[in-house]
Amino acid sequence: MTAARYRLMGGPGSPYSLKMRAVLRYRRLPHNWIVPQGYLAESGELKDAGKRMIPVMQLPDGRYWADSTPMILALEQLHPERSLLPDDPADRFLARLIEDFADEWLVLPMFDYRWDAEQDQAFCSRRQMAGWLGAMPAAQFDGIIARFRDRQTKVLASMGDREVNRPLLRATYPEVLAAIEAQLESERYLFGGRPSIGDIGLFAQLSQCAIDPSASAIMRRDAVRTFQWVQDLDDASGIEGAWRDPAAPLGAGVSALLTLIGEVYLPFLVANAAAVQAHPALADGGGAVSRTAEGAVGRFSVQLRGLPMVATANRYKANCLGWLKLALDAVQGPARTRLEAILRAHGCWEALQLAPGEAATIPPLQPR
Ligand SMILES: N[C@@H](CCC(=O)N[C@@H](CS)C(=O)NCC(=O)O)C(=O)O
């Protein structure tokens, strides 16, 4: 293996894979981008790494890591330059919160659009498999496409009631686009002139929405500046901006995202955590959106903004809430006072408070 380079193994349609690549590019960390060839890399190095999800990153020392959020945080320890974590502890927490929302919520409308209408299923399956499979006769290619479509739609069905959830999920997608459009009126990124982990999280899901036919049509029609923001964030290695002044008012887009998080995402996470507690045997799905071992065990329903959501309890998402609570708990001093006011104003404070004894039950946030 080439000395001192990271090796990032991911898939062409995987938001978390493009997320990690954008991180390595912005941070100017030398790396090779690798799409292992074969149907979802059912054999070979990726399979042997044993992570059961993508992306998988091999470090220059040979170790394999998975799970984008802890990988990003671990890279921060190894490489202090060009951090994705704002200097100000309050902004740093908000960036983490927005990243989490993007990873665990925005992915839901993205996947629903992708595997719903015929034009989306047909295009998305073919273009993703084209990346995984390389050269191959058309008949053989078509057979694999059919298998892939079937797999993806079945997995989505196992995650919740798609028909019931669709109105809520699809209402939040244009809301995110509108938030970024609003943010772009004053700042290039969420927390100033350089991207944060929150920008990168939004980029990941929107990178797919910009390509997938139905989601892309909405973005191209209603949010052209966001469309280009997404293209640019794919490679931000040339960006040299500064963090915003944390004493200044929050950007309009950040504020809109926090409202959505307070009204929809955090109540969803709280309901999920309660459902996980009620089913202690639930497997840890690792946050892998397209692989839920749980099936229909632990289905729960919750009303969000008066709209119904029926989902399968997910241990990884319960951990996400725990990690956010710990991160908030760690913010002290004047930044905490400022942060509390912001979170309260957006309905995010209560859901993020640790219960007595809860901290000891939260697993460490580290690459898998
Ligand atoms: N929390 C993980 C999520 C990764 C994830 O869900 N990856 C998907 C592809 S985008 C996956 O590997 N799914 C497993 C599968 O399709 O078998 C991360 O942030 O890296």
The ligand as a Tripos MOL2 file, in Angstrom:
@<TRIPOS>MOLECULE
LIG
   20    19     1     0     0
SMALL
NO_CHARGES

@<TRIPOS>ATOM
      1 N1        -23.5150    5.7200   10.2980 N.3       1 LIG1
      2 C1        -22.8780    5.2290    9.0990 C.3       1 LIG1
      3 C2        -23.9110    4.9310    8.0360 C.3       1 LIG1
      4 C3        -23.3290    4.2970    6.8060 C.3       1 LIG1
      5 C4        -24.4030    3.6730    5.9360 C.2       1 LIG1
      6 O1        -25.5840    3.6480    6.2820 O.2       1 LIG1
      7 N2        -23.9920    3.1870    4.7870 N.am      1 LIG1
      8 C5        -24.9200    2.4880    3.9040 C.3       1 LIG1
      9 C6        -24.7120    2.8980    2.4770 C.3       1 LIG1
     10 S1        -24.9980    4.6220    2.2270 S.3       1 LIG1
     11 C7        -24.6220    1.0090    4.0160 C.2       1 LIG1
     12 O2        -23.4750    0.6290    4.0650 O.2       1 LIG1
     13 N3        -25.6420    0.1760    4.0780 N.am      1 LIG1
     14 C8        -25.4150   -1.2310    4.2440 C.3       1 LIG1
     15 C9        -25.9320   -2.0250    3.1090 C.2       1 LIG1
     16 O3        -26.4840   -1.4600    2.1580 O.co2     1 LIG1
     17 O4        -25.7580   -3.2370    3.2010 O.co2     1 LIG1
     18 C10       -21.9310    6.2890    8.6050 C.2       1 LIG1
     19 O5        -22.1200    7.4580    8.9370 O.co2     1 LIG1
     20 O6        -20.9500    5.9450    7.9430 O.co2     1 LIG1
@<TRIPOS>BOND
     1     1     2 1
     2     2     3 1
     3     2    18 1
     4     3     4 1
     5     4     5 1
     6     5     6 2
     7     5     7 1
     8     7     8 1
     9     8     9 1
    10     8    11 1
    11     9    10 1
    12    11    12 2
    13    11    13 1
    14    13    14 1
    15    14    15 1
    16    15    16 2
    17    15    17 1
    18    18    19 2
    19    18    20 1
@<TRIPOS>SUBSTRUCTURE
     1 LIG1         1 GROUP 0 **** ****
